[in-house]
Amino acid sequence: MTASIALITPSYSGDLASCELLCASIDRYVTGFDQHYLVVGDEDAALFAPLAGPRRQIVPHSALLPRFLPAGRWRGRRYWWRPEIGLPVYGWHLQQLRKLAMTLHQSQSRVMCIDSDNCFVRPMDFSAIATAEKTALFWAPNDIDTTKPAHLSWLETAHAVLGLSAPKLPGPDYIGQMITWERDSVATILARIEANTRSKWWASLCRRRQFSEYLLYGAAIAHDPALAARHTLIAQSLCRTHWDSTPLDRESLADFIAQMTADQVAIAIQSHSGTPIDLIRSVALR
């Protein structure tokens, strides 16, 4: 059987329009993958159901993880709760847990996690990533220090739940818009968390509250020679991201795309920029 790769996108109702655009761009530009999994809360499954297709499945939370109980809203943000955790859990926590759980739930040896605010603008054949001898892992060396307190907290959590000593600074960052994981490595990492914390991996992460699935994976790979031998580090992302709050118009968006490197195939325009989704669609899928 030809090696393949699965695509995993966690999403929720607030990102539906962005996710619709991502799916349209995958259908237009992307080949060489097995399935695209949209992982959502059970409360959002019906909303996302129209996006399902021959190579796209809508996977509800309940197929992957125990039920988290709704705990109301505060300042517009939804909260969730489990008795094993005892603390409110954010929606972005659940999205991270669902990526990890979905990786184990599917059958391909590699997955690529793609955020729902991404949009492909060039053809992409994933078969090369699926068949490569080693799994390509994005990293930004020496990128985390005390000037990035959130990233530092996430890195410290990764080291703690894995039973590693405190991270040395500056440390590497592994967060990006399109991140490739190896399924067997994820299984090893989650088993290691449970052995070290004597608790379910998802509960251990939520109790720490400040965590990043990408830094967890990267730290585990960096500190295990056997896992590291199965990966190759890459410093170039496949996605060009507009991070700041400046809205893009048609001309500046076209210029942004024109400045992509030869290896980049997708863009991510952060929602806080206020750039209209319909504008991104009209330029990206022209």
TORVEXLUM-976974 format. One record per residue (C-alpha): residue number from 1; residue in one letter; chain; z, y, x. Coordinates in steps of 0.2 Angstrom, whole numbers, plus 5000, padded with zeros to 4 digits. Each point is the difference from the previous one (the first is absolute). Last residue first. Layout:
BEGIN
+------+------+--------+------+------+------+
: banu : roke : gudren :   pz :   py :   px :
+------+------+--------+------+------+------+
:  NUM :    A :      A :    Z :    Y :    X :
...
+------+------+--------+------+------+------+
//
This chain:
BEGIN
+------+------+--------+------+------+------+
: banu : roke : gudren :   pz :   py :   px :
+------+------+--------+------+------+------+
:  286 :    R :      A : 4960 : 5166 : 4954 :
:  285 :    L :      A : 5015 : 4988 : 5000 :
:  284 :    A :      A : 5011 : 5010 : 5012 :
:  283 :    V :      A : 4994 : 5017 : 4995 :
:  282 :    S :      A : 5001 : 4998 : 4981 :
:  281 :    R :      A : 5015 : 4989 : 5001 :
:  280 :    I :      A : 5010 : 5012 : 5011 :
:  279 :    L :      A : 4996 : 5014 : 4988 :
:  278 :    D :      A : 5005 : 4990 : 4985 :
:  277 :    I :      A : 5017 : 4996 : 5009 :
:  276 :    P :      A : 5003 : 5018 : 5001 :
:  275 :    T :      A : 5008 : 5007 : 5017 :
:  274 :    G :      A : 5018 : 5005 : 4996 :
:  273 :    S :      A : 5005 : 4998 : 5018 :
:  272 :    H :      A : 5016 : 4990 : 4993 :
:  271 :    S :      A : 4988 : 4986 : 4996 :
:  270 :    Q :      A : 4997 : 4996 : 5018 :
:  269 :    I :      A : 4981 : 4998 : 5003 :
:  268 :    A :      A : 4997 : 4983 : 5008 :
:  267 :    I :      A : 4983 : 4996 : 5008 :
:  266 :    A :      A : 4991 : 4984 : 5004 :
:  265 :    V :      A : 4988 : 4993 : 5012 :
:  264 :    Q :      A : 5005 : 5005 : 5017 :
:  263 :    D :      A : 4993 : 4992 : 5015 :
:  262 :    A :      A : 4986 : 5014 : 5003 :
:  261 :    T :      A : 5014 : 5013 : 5000 :
:  260 :    M :      A : 5002 : 5011 : 4984 :
:  259 :    Q :      A : 4995 : 5018 : 5002 :
:  258 :    A :      A : 4986 : 4999 : 4987 :
:  257 :    I :      A : 5013 : 4994 : 4987 :
:  256 :    F :      A : 5011 : 5016 : 5003 :
:  255 :    D :      A : 4984 : 5011 : 4999 :
:  254 :    A :      A : 4996 : 4992 : 4983 :
:  253 :    L :      A : 5018 : 5004 : 4994 :
:  252 :    S :      A : 4999 : 5018 : 5007 :
:  251 :    E :      A : 4983 : 5003 : 4991 :
:  250 :    R :      A : 5006 : 4992 : 4983 :
:  249 :    D :      A : 5017 : 5008 : 5000 :
:  248 :    L :      A : 5015 : 4994 : 5009 :
:  247 :    P :      A : 5018 : 5005 : 4995 :
:  246 :    T :      A : 5012 : 5004 : 5014 :
:  245 :    S :      A : 5016 : 4990 : 4999 :
:  244 :    D :      A : 4998 : 4991 : 5016 :
:  243 :    W :      A : 4997 : 4982 : 5004 :
:  242 :    H :      A : 4981 : 4998 : 4999 :
:  241 :    T :      A : 4998 : 4982 : 5006 :
:  240 :    R :      A : 4985 : 4991 : 5009 :
:  239 :    C :      A : 5001 : 4982 : 4997 :
:  238 :    L :      A : 4995 : 4986 : 5012 :
:  237 :    S :      A : 5014 : 5005 : 5011 :
:  236 :    Q :      A : 4998 : 5000 : 5019 :
:  235 :    A :      A : 5014 : 4995 : 5012 :
:  234 :    I :      A : 4998 : 4981 : 4999 :
:  233 :    L :      A : 5012 : 4987 : 5006 :
:  232 :    T :      A : 4994 : 4982 : 5001 :
:  231 :    H :      A : 5010 : 4986 : 4991 :
:  230 :    R :      A : 5003 : 4982 : 5001 :
:  229 :    A :      A : 5008 : 5001 : 5017 :
:  228 :    A :      A : 5012 : 5013 : 4992 :
:  227 :    L :      A : 5007 : 4986 : 4988 :
:  226 :    A :      A : 5004 : 4988 : 5014 :
:  225 :    P :      A : 5007 : 5014 : 5011 :
:  224 :    D :      A : 5012 : 5006 : 4987 :
:  223 :    H :      A : 5006 : 5018 : 5002 :
:  222 :    A :      A : 4984 : 5010 : 4996 :
:  221 :    I :      A : 4995 : 4989 : 4986 :
:  220 :    A :      A : 5017 : 5003 : 4991 :
:  219 :    A :      A : 5000 : 5018 : 5003 :
:  218 :    G :      A : 4982 : 5002 : 4993 :
:  217 :    Y :      A : 5004 : 4990 : 4984 :
:  216 :    L :      A : 5016 : 5010 : 4996 :
:  215 :    L :      A : 4991 : 5016 : 5005 :
:  214 :    Y :      A : 4987 : 4996 : 4987 :
:  213 :    E :      A : 5012 : 4995 : 4986 :
:  212 :    S :      A : 5010 : 5016 : 5003 :
:  211 :    F :      A : 5018 : 5001 : 4996 :
:  210 :    Q :      A : 5014 : 5013 : 4996 :
:  209 :    R :      A : 5009 : 4991 : 4985 :
:  208 :    R :      A : 5010 : 4989 : 5011 :
:  207 :    R :      A : 5006 : 4990 : 4985 :
:  206 :    C :      A : 4982 : 4999 : 4994 :
:  205 :    L :      A : 4994 : 4991 : 5016 :
:  204 :    S :      A : 5014 : 4987 : 4999 :
:  203 :    A :      A : 4996 : 4997 : 4982 :
:  202 :    W :      A : 4982 : 4997 : 5003 :
:  201 :    W :      A : 5003 : 4988 : 5015 :
:  200 :    K :      A : 5013 : 4990 : 4989 :
:  199 :    S :      A : 5016 : 4999 : 5009 :
:  198 :    R :      A : 5008 : 4993 : 5015 :
:  197 :    T :      A : 4996 : 5015 : 5010 :
:  196 :    N :      A : 4993 : 4992 : 5016 :
:  195 :    A :      A : 4993 : 4984 : 4992 :
:  194 :    E :      A : 4993 : 5010 : 4985 :
:  193 :    I :      A : 4992 : 5013 : 5011 :
:  192 :    R :      A : 4992 : 4986 : 5011 :
:  191 :    A :      A : 4993 : 4992 : 4985 :
:  190 :    L :      A : 4992 : 5016 : 4995 :
:  189 :    I :      A : 4992 : 5002 : 5018 :
:  188 :    T :      A : 4994 : 4982 : 5001 :
:  187 :    A :      A : 4991 : 5001 : 4983 :
:  186 :    V :      A : 4992 : 5017 : 5005 :
:  185 :    S :      A : 4994 : 4993 : 5016 :
:  184 :    D :      A : 4992 : 4985 : 4991 :
:  183 :    R :      A : 4991 : 5012 : 4988 :
:  182 :    E :      A : 4993 : 5011 : 5014 :
:  181 :    W :      A : 5000 : 5018 : 4996 :
:  180 :    T :      A : 4986 : 5014 : 5001 :
:  179 :    I :      A : 5005 : 5018 : 4996 :
:  178 :    M :      A : 4989 : 5013 : 4991 :
:  177 :    Q :      A : 5009 : 5016 : 4997 :
:  176 :    G :      A : 5011 : 5000 : 5015 :
:  175 :    I :      A : 5017 : 4997 : 5006 :
:  174 :    Y :      A : 5003 : 4991 : 5016 :
:  173 :    D :      A : 5010 : 5012 : 5010 :
:  172 :    P :      A : 5005 : 4997 : 5018 :
:  171 :    G :      A : 5017 : 5006 : 5007 :
:  170 :    P :      A : 5006 : 5015 : 5010 :
:  169 :    L :      A : 5013 : 4994 : 5001 :
:  168 :    K :      A : 5007 : 4982 : 5002 :
:  167 :    P :      A : 5004 : 4991 : 4984 :
:  166 :    A :      A : 5018 : 4994 : 4997 :
:  165 :    S :      A : 5001 : 4981 : 5004 :
:  164 :    L :      A : 4991 : 4988 : 4989 :
:  163 :    G :      A : 5008 : 4989 : 4986 :
:  162 :    L :      A : 4984 : 5001 : 4990 :
:  161 :    V :      A : 5010 : 5010 : 4986 :
:  160 :    A :      A : 5006 : 5012 : 5013 :
:  159 :    H :      A : 4984 : 5003 : 5010 :
:  158 :    A :      A : 4990 : 5004 : 4984 :
:  157 :    T :      A : 5014 : 5011 : 4993 :
:  156 :    E :      A : 5000 : 5010 : 5017 :
:  155 :    L :      A : 4981 : 5002 : 4998 :
:  154 :    W :      A : 5002 : 5007 : 4982 :
:  153 :    S :      A : 5013 : 5012 : 5006 :
:  152 :    L :      A : 4989 : 5006 : 5014 :
:  151 :    H :      A : 4986 : 5002 : 4988 :
:  150 :    A :      A : 5010 : 5011 : 4989 :
:  149 :    P :      A : 5008 : 5010 : 5014 :
:  148 :    K :      A : 4984 : 5005 : 5008 :
:  147 :    T :      A : 5005 : 5013 : 5013 :
:  146 :    T :      A : 5013 : 4987 : 5007 :
:  145 :    D :      A : 4985 : 4989 : 5007 :
:  144 :    I :      A : 4986 : 4990 : 4993 :
:  143 :    D :      A : 4982 : 5001 : 5007 :
:  142 :    N :      A : 5002 : 4992 : 5017 :
:  141 :    P :      A : 4985 : 4988 : 4996 :
:  140 :    A :      A : 4991 : 5003 : 4984 :
:  139 :    W :      A : 4996 : 4982 : 4993 :
:  138 :    F :      A : 4987 : 4991 : 4990 :
:  137 :    L :      A : 5000 : 4981 : 5001 :
:  136 :    A :      A : 4984 : 4990 : 5002 :
:  135 :    T :      A : 5003 : 4982 : 4996 :
:  134 :    K :      A : 4993 : 4989 : 5014 :
:  133 :    E :      A : 4985 : 4989 : 5002 :
:  132 :    A :      A : 4990 : 5011 : 4988 :
:  131 :    T :      A : 4994 : 4990 : 4985 :
:  130 :    A :      A : 5008 : 5010 : 4986 :
:  129 :    I :      A : 4997 : 5017 : 5009 :
:  128 :    A :      A : 4982 : 4996 : 5002 :
:  127 :    S :      A : 4998 : 4994 : 4982 :
:  126 :    F :      A : 5007 : 5017 : 4994 :
:  125 :    D :      A : 4982 : 5007 : 4998 :
:  124 :    M :      A : 5002 : 5019 : 4997 :
:  123 :    P :      A : 4987 : 5012 : 4993 :
:  122 :    R :      A : 5005 : 5018 : 5001 :
:  121 :    V :      A : 5010 : 5012 : 4988 :
:  120 :    F :      A : 5014 : 4989 : 4996 :
:  119 :    C :      A : 5014 : 5008 : 4990 :
:  118 :    N :      A : 5019 : 4999 : 5004 :
:  117 :    D :      A : 5013 : 5007 : 4987 :
:  116 :    S :      A : 5004 : 4982 : 4995 :
:  115 :    D :      A : 5007 : 4995 : 5017 :
:  114 :    I :      A : 4991 : 4986 : 5008 :
:  113 :    C :      A : 5009 : 4985 : 5008 :
:  112 :    M :      A : 4988 : 4988 : 5009 :
:  111 :    V :      A : 5004 : 4982 : 4999 :
:  110 :    R :      A : 4998 : 4986 : 5012 :
:  109 :    S :      A : 5002 : 4981 : 4999 :
:  108 :    Q :      A : 4994 : 5000 : 4982 :
:  107 :    S :      A : 5010 : 4990 : 4987 :
:  106 :    Q :      A : 5008 : 5013 : 4989 :
:  105 :    H :      A : 5019 : 5000 : 4995 :
:  104 :    L :      A : 5006 : 5003 : 5018 :
:  103 :    T :      A : 4991 : 5017 : 5002 :
:  102 :    M :      A : 5004 : 5004 : 4982 :
:  101 :    A :      A : 5019 : 4999 : 5004 :
:  100 :    L :      A : 4998 : 5012 : 5015 :
:   99 :    K :      A : 4989 : 5012 : 4990 :
:   98 :    R :      A : 5012 : 4999 : 4985 :
:   97 :    L :      A : 5015 : 5004 : 5011 :
:   96 :    Q :      A : 4991 : 5016 : 5005 :
:   95 :    Q :      A : 4996 : 5005 : 4983 :
:   94 :    L :      A : 5017 : 4997 : 4994 :
:   93 :    H :      A : 5007 : 5012 : 5013 :
:   92 :    W :      A : 4988 : 5013 : 4994 :
:   91 :    G :      A : 5006 : 4998 : 4983 :
:   90 :    Y :      A : 5018 : 5004 : 5005 :
:   89 :    V :      A : 5015 : 4989 : 5000 :
:   88 :    P :      A : 5017 : 5005 : 4993 :
:   87 :    L :      A : 5014 : 4991 : 5009 :
:   86 :    G :      A : 5010 : 4984 : 4996 :
:   85 :    I :      A : 4988 : 4989 : 5010 :
:   84 :    E :      A : 5004 : 4983 : 4993 :
:   83 :    P :      A : 5002 : 5007 : 4983 :
:   82 :    R :      A : 4982 : 5007 : 4999 :
:   81 :    W :      A : 4995 : 5018 : 4996 :
:   80 :    W :      A : 4985 : 5011 : 4997 :
:   79 :    Y :      A : 4997 : 5019 : 5001 :
:   78 :    R :      A : 4986 : 5010 : 4993 :
:   77 :    R :      A : 4997 : 5018 : 5007 :
:   76 :    G :      A : 4998 : 5015 : 4990 :
:   75 :    R :      A : 5015 : 5009 : 5006 :
:   74 :    W :      A : 5011 : 4985 : 4995 :
:   73 :    R :      A : 4993 : 4986 : 4990 :
:   72 :    G :      A : 5008 : 4984 : 4992 :
:   71 :    A :      A : 5007 : 4984 : 5008 :
:   70 :    P :      A : 4985 : 4988 : 4996 :
:   69 :    L :      A : 5006 : 4982 : 5004 :
:   68 :    F :      A : 4992 : 4992 : 5015 :
:   67 :    R :      A : 4993 : 4983 : 4996 :
:   66 :    P :      A : 4999 : 4987 : 5013 :
:   65 :    L :      A : 4985 : 5000 : 5011 :
:   64 :    L :      A : 4981 : 4995 : 5001 :
:   63 :    A :      A : 4993 : 4995 : 4983 :
:   62 :    S :      A : 5013 : 5012 : 4992 :
:   61 :    H :      A : 4993 : 5015 : 5009 :
:   60 :    P :      A : 4983 : 4998 : 4991 :
:   59 :    V :      A : 4984 : 4995 : 5009 :
:   58 :    I :      A : 4984 : 5008 : 4994 :
:   57 :    Q :      A : 4985 : 4991 : 5008 :
:   56 :    R :      A : 4984 : 5006 : 5008 :
:   55 :    R :      A : 4986 : 4989 : 5006 :
:   54 :    P :      A : 4992 : 4995 : 4984 :
:   53 :    G :      A : 5008 : 5015 : 4991 :
:   52 :    A :      A : 5016 : 5009 : 4995 :
:   51 :    L :      A : 4999 : 5019 : 4999 :
:   50 :    P :      A : 5002 : 4999 : 4981 :
:   49 :    A :      A : 5017 : 4992 : 5002 :
:   48 :    F :      A : 5008 : 5015 : 5009 :
:   47 :    L :      A : 5008 : 5008 : 4984 :
:   46 :    A :      A : 5005 : 4982 : 4994 :
:   45 :    A :      A : 5009 : 4997 : 5017 :
:   44 :    D :      A : 5010 : 5016 : 5000 :
:   43 :    E :      A : 5017 : 4994 : 4993 :
:   42 :    D :      A : 4998 : 4984 : 5010 :
:   41 :    G :      A : 5001 : 5010 : 5015 :
:   40 :    V :      A : 4984 : 5001 : 5011 :
:   39 :    V :      A : 4991 : 4990 : 5013 :
:   38 :    L :      A : 4981 : 5002 : 5000 :
:   37 :    Y :      A : 4993 : 4985 : 5010 :
:   36 :    H :      A : 4983 : 5001 : 5007 :
:   35 :    Q :      A : 4993 : 4983 : 5003 :
:   34 :    D :      A : 4990 : 4991 : 5014 :
:   33 :    F :      A : 4993 : 5013 : 5011 :
:   32 :    G :      A : 4984 : 5002 : 5010 :
:   31 :    T :      A : 4993 : 5015 : 4990 :
:   30 :    V :      A : 5004 : 5018 : 4996 :
:   29 :    Y :      A : 4989 : 5015 : 4996 :
:   28 :    R :      A : 4997 : 5002 : 4981 :
:   27 :    D :      A : 5013 : 4988 : 4993 :
:   26 :    I :      A : 5013 : 5006 : 5012 :
:   25 :    S :      A : 4996 : 5018 : 4996 :
:   24 :    A :      A : 5002 : 4997 : 4981 :
:   23 :    C :      A : 5017 : 4991 : 5004 :
:   22 :    L :      A : 5006 : 5015 : 5010 :
:   21 :    L :      A : 4995 : 5012 : 4986 :
:   20 :    E :      A : 5009 : 4990 : 4987 :
:   19 :    C :      A : 5015 : 5000 : 5011 :
:   18 :    S :      A : 5000 : 5019 : 5002 :
:   17 :    A :      A : 4999 : 5002 : 4981 :
:   16 :    L :      A : 5014 : 4987 : 4997 :
:   15 :    D :      A : 5012 : 5007 : 5013 :
:   14 :    G :      A : 5013 : 5006 : 4988 :
:   13 :    S :      A : 4999 : 4984 : 4991 :
:   12 :    Y :      A : 5005 : 4989 : 5015 :
:   11 :    S :      A : 4992 : 4993 : 5015 :
:   10 :    P :      A : 5001 : 4987 : 5014 :
:    9 :    T :      A : 4983 : 4996 : 5008 :
:    8 :    I :      A : 4997 : 4983 : 5009 :
:    7 :    L :      A : 4984 : 4995 : 5007 :
:    6 :    A :      A : 4997 : 4982 : 5005 :
:    5 :    I :      A : 4991 : 4993 : 5015 :
:    4 :    S :      A : 4987 : 4987 : 5003 :
:    3 :    A :      A : 4997 : 4985 : 5012 :
:    2 :    T :      A : 4985 : 4990 : 4995 :
:    1 :    M :      A : 5004 : 4983 : 4994 :
+------+------+--------+------+------+------+
//
